[in-house]
Amino acid sequence: MSAIVGDDAVHRVEGLPGEPAAVGLTLTLGRLRSLGVTGLRVALPAPGHPLGLSGPPEFNARALEAEEAVVCHGAALGLVPEVSEAGPAGDVHVEVVWQVLPVREAPPADVPSLGEAERELAEALREATEVLSRLDVAASGPVAEAAIGAYRARAERGREVLAPGYPPRAVRVLELAQRVGLLVSLAHERGHGGAVSSAEMRARGEALRPVERTGRRAQVAAYNAYVEELERGVR
């Protein structure tokens, strides 16, 4: 449960079948299991890219606004978070209310297999690094390497990328996807580096967009690998 909540102070769930009021996560997970849910899929949609969603339009619209959602495997339900801050100045905490909505039972949109995700990540990372280096973008130099080194150090101190039971390839894909996401974030945060012309700035943007998209697709593939194996009868 602590892995779900993280540093957030409060998580509540509204609209759970059989519950007239908001309930906590522990009761929610038990109720979902009683409704036939055997796993949860992650969706990370973005404008123009309904990644991991299957409809209907109302659920997709809410998920796109939140840029994340959870879709149940075994029951036609999905959960979308609404995040807010509460508390007095100096003691502000995050509260998350999950809205339960009906979903369409259909394959999630644009989610690759782990093998596809791994190949796409390797290619996208190579191409983007070449372009960013050529444009002298800050995220391709020593600053990026230092940030990546810090990320690896944190990982080596015992942080589990995925829960026990996931296939090793899922762990490998997620680690690479997180590295790709870090590079993209650094490129956005560190400014334009030596890319001073509008043409170079456009080239940088064009290099980052597909890499960012590929990274998000790979993350969803990795997070959902356990459920995918359940569907295939591997487990």
C-alpha positions as CSV (number, residue, x, y, z in Angstrom):
1,M,0.0,0.0,0.0
2,S,2.8,2.4,0.8
3,A,4.2,2.0,-2.7
4,I,0.8,3.2,-4.1
5,V,0.5,6.2,-1.7
6,G,4.1,7.3,-1.8
7,D,4.5,10.7,-0.1
8,D,0.9,11.7,-0.6
9,A,-1.1,12.3,2.6
10,V,-4.6,11.1,1.5
11,H,-5.9,8.8,-1.2
12,R,-9.7,8.2,-1.5
13,V,-11.8,6.5,-4.1
14,E,-15.2,7.7,-5.2
15,G,-17.8,5.9,-7.4
16,L,-16.7,2.4,-6.3
17,P,-19.6,0.0,-7.0
18,G,-21.5,-0.7,-3.8
19,E,-20.1,2.2,-1.9
20,P,-22.2,5.4,-1.7
21,A,-19.3,7.5,-0.3
22,A,-15.6,7.8,-0.8
23,V,-13.5,5.0,0.7
24,G,-9.9,4.2,1.3
25,L,-7.5,2.2,-0.9
26,T,-7.4,-0.9,1.3
27,L,-11.2,-1.3,1.0
28,T,-11.0,-0.4,-2.7
29,L,-8.5,-3.1,-3.6
30,G,-10.5,-5.7,-1.7
31,R,-13.8,-4.7,-3.4
32,L,-12.1,-4.7,-6.8
33,R,-10.9,-8.2,-6.2
34,S,-14.4,-9.3,-5.3
35,L,-15.7,-7.8,-8.5
36,G,-13.3,-10.0,-10.5
37,V,-10.3,-7.7,-10.9
38,T,-7.1,-9.7,-11.2
39,G,-4.7,-6.9,-12.3
40,L,-4.4,-3.2,-13.0
41,R,-3.1,-1.6,-16.2
42,V,-1.4,1.8,-16.3
43,A,-2.4,4.4,-19.0
44,L,-0.2,7.5,-19.7
45,P,-2.2,9.4,-22.3
46,A,-1.1,12.8,-23.7
47,P,-2.8,15.2,-26.2
48,G,-3.1,13.4,-29.5
49,H,-1.9,10.1,-28.0
50,P,-4.5,8.1,-26.0
51,L,-1.8,5.7,-24.8
52,G,-3.3,2.7,-22.8
53,L,-6.9,3.8,-23.2
54,S,-9.8,1.9,-24.7
55,G,-12.8,4.2,-24.2
56,P,-15.5,5.3,-23.8
57,P,-15.0,9.0,-24.6
58,E,-15.9,10.2,-21.1
59,F,-13.2,8.1,-19.5
60,N,-10.7,8.9,-22.2
61,A,-11.4,12.7,-21.7
62,R,-10.9,12.5,-17.9
63,A,-7.8,10.4,-18.3
64,L,-6.3,12.8,-20.9
65,E,-6.9,15.7,-18.6
66,A,-5.1,13.9,-15.7
67,E,-2.5,12.4,-18.1
68,E,-2.7,9.1,-16.3
69,A,-5.3,6.5,-15.4
70,V,-5.6,2.9,-14.2
71,V,-7.7,0.3,-16.1
72,C,-8.9,-2.8,-14.4
73,H,-8.3,-6.3,-15.8
74,G,-11.2,-8.6,-15.2
75,A,-13.9,-5.9,-14.8
76,A,-15.0,-3.0,-17.0
77,L,-13.8,-0.3,-14.6
78,G,-11.1,2.4,-14.7
79,L,-9.8,4.9,-12.2
80,V,-8.7,8.5,-12.9
81,P,-6.9,10.6,-10.2
82,E,-7.8,14.1,-9.3
83,V,-4.8,15.7,-7.4
84,S,-5.1,18.7,-5.2
85,E,-3.1,20.4,-2.4
86,A,-4.5,21.1,1.0
87,G,-3.3,22.4,4.4
88,P,-2.0,25.7,5.7
89,A,1.1,27.5,4.4
90,G,4.2,25.6,5.3
91,D,2.3,22.3,5.9
92,V,0.7,21.7,2.5
93,H,0.1,18.1,1.5
94,V,-1.2,16.3,-1.5
95,E,-4.6,14.7,-1.6
96,V,-5.7,12.3,-4.4
97,V,-9.2,11.4,-5.2
98,W,-9.7,8.5,-7.6
99,Q,-12.9,8.5,-9.7
100,V,-14.2,5.1,-10.7
101,L,-15.7,5.1,-14.2
102,P,-16.9,2.4,-16.6
103,V,-14.5,1.5,-19.4
104,R,-14.8,-0.3,-22.7
105,E,-13.4,-3.9,-22.6
106,A,-11.0,-3.6,-25.6
107,P,-7.3,-3.8,-26.2
108,P,-5.5,-0.6,-24.8
109,A,-4.4,1.9,-27.5
110,D,-0.9,1.9,-28.8
111,V,0.8,-0.3,-26.2
112,P,3.8,-2.3,-27.7
113,S,5.1,-5.6,-26.6
114,L,8.2,-5.6,-24.4
115,G,10.3,-6.7,-27.3
116,E,9.0,-3.9,-29.5
117,A,9.4,-1.3,-26.8
118,E,13.0,-2.3,-26.2
119,R,13.9,-2.1,-29.9
120,E,12.2,1.2,-30.3
121,L,13.8,2.7,-27.2
122,A,17.3,1.8,-28.3
123,E,16.8,3.3,-31.8
124,A,15.1,6.4,-30.5
125,L,17.8,7.0,-27.9
126,R,20.5,6.6,-30.5
127,E,18.9,9.0,-33.0
128,A,18.0,11.6,-30.4
129,T,21.5,11.6,-28.9
130,E,23.0,12.2,-32.3
131,V,20.7,15.1,-33.1
132,L,21.0,16.7,-29.6
133,S,24.8,16.4,-29.7
134,R,25.0,17.9,-33.1
135,L,22.9,20.9,-31.9
136,D,25.0,21.2,-28.7
137,V,22.0,20.8,-26.4
138,A,22.8,20.7,-22.7
139,A,21.1,17.4,-22.2
140,S,23.7,15.6,-24.3
141,G,26.8,16.6,-22.4
142,P,28.4,16.3,-18.9
143,V,25.3,17.7,-17.1
144,A,23.2,14.9,-18.5
145,E,25.8,12.3,-17.6
146,A,26.0,13.6,-14.0
147,A,22.2,13.4,-13.7
148,I,22.1,9.9,-15.1
149,G,24.9,8.9,-12.7
150,A,22.9,10.2,-9.8
151,Y,19.8,8.3,-11.0
152,R,21.8,5.1,-11.2
153,A,23.2,5.6,-7.7
154,R,19.7,6.0,-6.3
155,A,18.7,2.8,-8.1
156,E,21.6,0.9,-6.7
157,R,20.7,1.8,-3.1
158,G,18.0,-0.7,-3.2
159,R,15.0,1.0,-5.0
160,E,13.0,-1.6,-6.8
161,V,12.0,-0.5,-10.3
162,L,9.1,-2.9,-10.4
163,A,7.5,-5.2,-7.8
164,P,8.8,-8.8,-7.5
165,G,7.3,-11.2,-10.1
166,Y,7.7,-9.0,-13.1
167,P,9.7,-10.5,-16.1
168,P,13.3,-9.3,-16.2
169,R,12.8,-7.7,-19.6
170,A,10.1,-5.5,-18.1
171,V,12.6,-4.2,-15.5
172,R,15.2,-3.6,-18.3
173,V,12.7,-1.8,-20.5
174,L,11.5,0.4,-17.7
175,E,15.0,1.4,-16.6
176,L,15.8,2.4,-20.2
177,A,12.6,4.3,-20.5
178,Q,13.3,6.2,-17.3
179,R,16.7,7.1,-18.6
180,V,15.1,8.3,-21.9
181,G,12.6,10.4,-19.9
182,L,15.5,11.9,-17.9
183,L,17.3,13.0,-21.0
184,V,14.1,14.6,-22.4
185,S,13.5,16.4,-19.2
186,L,17.0,17.7,-19.1
187,A,16.8,18.9,-22.7
188,H,13.7,20.8,-21.8
189,E,14.9,22.3,-18.5
190,R,18.5,23.3,-19.6
191,G,17.4,25.6,-22.4
192,H,18.7,25.6,-25.9
193,G,22.4,25.2,-25.4
194,G,24.1,26.2,-28.6
195,A,20.8,25.8,-30.6
196,V,20.3,29.5,-31.2
197,S,18.6,29.5,-34.6
198,S,14.9,28.8,-35.0
199,A,15.7,26.0,-37.4
200,E,17.9,24.3,-34.8
201,M,15.3,24.8,-32.1
202,R,12.7,23.2,-34.4
203,A,15.1,20.3,-35.0
204,R,15.6,19.8,-31.3
205,G,11.8,19.7,-30.8
206,E,11.4,17.3,-33.6
207,A,14.0,15.1,-32.1
208,L,12.5,15.1,-28.6
209,R,8.8,14.5,-29.5
210,P,9.2,11.0,-30.9
211,V,11.6,10.1,-28.1
212,E,9.3,11.3,-25.4
213,R,6.4,9.3,-27.1
214,T,8.5,6.2,-27.4
215,G,9.6,6.5,-23.7
216,R,6.0,6.7,-22.5
217,R,4.9,3.7,-24.7
218,A,7.8,1.7,-23.2
219,Q,6.8,2.6,-19.6
220,V,3.3,1.5,-20.1
221,A,4.5,-1.8,-21.7
222,A,6.7,-2.4,-18.7
223,Y,4.2,-1.6,-16.1
224,N,1.5,-3.7,-17.7
225,A,3.8,-6.7,-18.5
226,Y,2.5,-8.7,-15.5
227,V,-1.2,-8.3,-16.6
228,E,-0.2,-9.1,-20.2
229,E,1.3,-12.4,-19.0
230,L,-1.9,-13.2,-17.1
231,E,-3.9,-12.7,-20.3
232,R,-1.7,-15.0,-22.2
233,G,-1.9,-17.6,-19.5
234,V,1.8,-17.5,-18.8
235,R,1.1,-17.2,-15.0
